[in-house]
Amino acid sequence: MENISFEYFKKMDLRIAEIKSCEEVAGADKLYKLTVNFGEERQIVAGIKPYYSKEELVGKKIVVITNLEPRSLRGVTSQGMLLAASNEDKSSVVLLTLDKDIPNGSRIS
């Protein structure tokens, strides 16, 4: 990957969000529709269904990018992106979570 400038990095709005609800996306094997709260509520569509149950996700605090352009996935609009790490073959995917509590909406810098 190429390097980006610090100025470019500062354009990303990374925040702490709490997952408030989780629903399956009809006809999709990998997608969940999440409602997250980072000071306001938004909908995010994420391909994490093979790795997490709905029950594991609700209440979890995660890292999200809040200023991505909305994108439609399987007819459902995603208004951001959660951050996760994966190994090369994607047999394991892990959400970026917190080791201590901090309020929803806290900025990552």
C-alpha positions as CSV (number, residue, x, y, z in Angstrom):
1,M,0.0,0.0,0.0
2,E,1.1,3.5,-0.6
3,N,1.7,6.0,2.1
4,I,-0.8,8.7,2.8
5,S,-0.2,12.2,4.2
6,F,-1.2,13.1,7.7
7,E,-3.5,15.7,6.2
8,Y,-5.3,13.0,4.3
9,F,-5.6,10.8,7.5
10,K,-7.1,13.8,9.4
11,K,-10.0,13.7,6.9
12,M,-11.3,10.4,8.3
13,D,-13.8,10.8,11.2
14,L,-13.1,7.7,13.4
15,R,-15.4,7.4,16.4
16,I,-16.4,5.0,19.2
17,A,-19.9,3.6,18.6
18,E,-22.1,1.2,20.5
19,I,-24.0,-1.4,18.5
20,K,-27.7,-0.9,19.5
21,S,-29.3,-3.5,17.3
22,C,-28.4,-6.2,14.7
23,E,-30.5,-7.7,12.0
24,E,-29.9,-10.1,9.2
25,V,-30.0,-8.8,5.6
26,A,-32.5,-10.8,3.5
27,G,-30.8,-13.0,1.0
28,A,-27.2,-12.3,2.2
29,D,-25.1,-15.0,3.8
30,K,-22.5,-12.6,5.3
31,L,-24.3,-9.3,6.0
32,Y,-25.7,-7.8,9.1
33,K,-27.6,-4.5,9.3
34,L,-26.4,-2.8,12.5
35,T,-27.8,0.3,14.2
36,V,-24.9,2.1,15.9
37,N,-24.8,5.1,18.2
38,F,-21.8,7.5,18.2
39,G,-23.7,10.5,19.5
40,E,-26.3,10.0,16.7
41,E,-27.7,6.8,15.4
42,R,-26.8,5.4,12.0
43,Q,-27.2,2.2,10.0
44,I,-24.1,0.2,9.0
45,V,-24.1,-2.9,6.8
46,A,-21.1,-5.2,7.6
47,G,-20.0,-8.6,6.3
48,I,-19.3,-10.1,9.8
49,K,-22.2,-12.6,10.0
50,P,-19.9,-15.7,9.7
51,Y,-17.8,-14.5,12.6
52,Y,-20.3,-13.1,15.2
53,S,-23.8,-13.9,16.4
54,K,-26.3,-11.1,16.7
55,E,-26.3,-11.6,20.5
56,E,-22.5,-11.2,20.6
57,L,-22.7,-7.8,18.8
58,V,-25.5,-5.9,20.6
59,G,-23.9,-3.7,23.3
60,K,-20.4,-4.0,21.9
61,K,-18.4,-0.8,21.5
62,I,-16.5,-0.6,18.3
63,V,-14.6,1.7,16.0
64,V,-16.4,3.2,13.0
65,I,-15.6,5.6,10.2
66,T,-18.5,8.0,10.1
67,N,-17.8,10.1,7.1
68,L,-17.8,7.6,4.2
69,E,-20.3,8.3,1.4
70,P,-23.4,6.1,1.9
71,R,-23.4,2.9,-0.1
72,S,-26.1,0.4,-0.9
73,L,-25.4,-3.3,-0.2
74,R,-28.1,-5.8,-1.1
75,G,-30.6,-2.9,-1.2
76,V,-29.7,-1.7,2.3
77,T,-27.9,1.7,2.8
78,S,-24.8,1.7,4.8
79,Q,-23.9,5.0,6.4
80,G,-20.4,4.2,7.6
81,M,-18.0,1.4,8.1
82,L,-16.9,-0.6,11.2
83,L,-13.2,-1.5,11.5
84,A,-12.1,-5.1,11.9
85,A,-8.8,-7.1,11.5
86,S,-8.6,-10.3,9.5
87,N,-6.0,-12.8,8.6
88,E,-5.0,-13.3,4.9
89,D,-7.6,-16.0,4.0
90,K,-10.3,-14.2,6.1
91,S,-10.9,-17.4,8.1
92,S,-10.8,-15.1,11.2
93,V,-12.2,-11.6,11.5
94,V,-12.1,-9.6,14.7
95,L,-13.8,-6.3,15.5
96,L,-11.7,-3.4,16.9
97,T,-13.1,-3.0,20.4
98,L,-12.0,-1.1,23.5
99,D,-10.1,-2.3,26.6
100,K,-11.7,0.4,28.7
101,D,-15.1,2.2,28.5
102,I,-15.3,5.7,26.9
103,P,-18.5,7.6,25.8
104,N,-20.1,6.9,22.4
105,G,-18.9,9.5,19.9
106,S,-15.4,9.8,21.3
107,R,-12.9,10.6,18.5
108,I,-10.0,8.5,17.6
109,S,-6.9,10.4,16.9
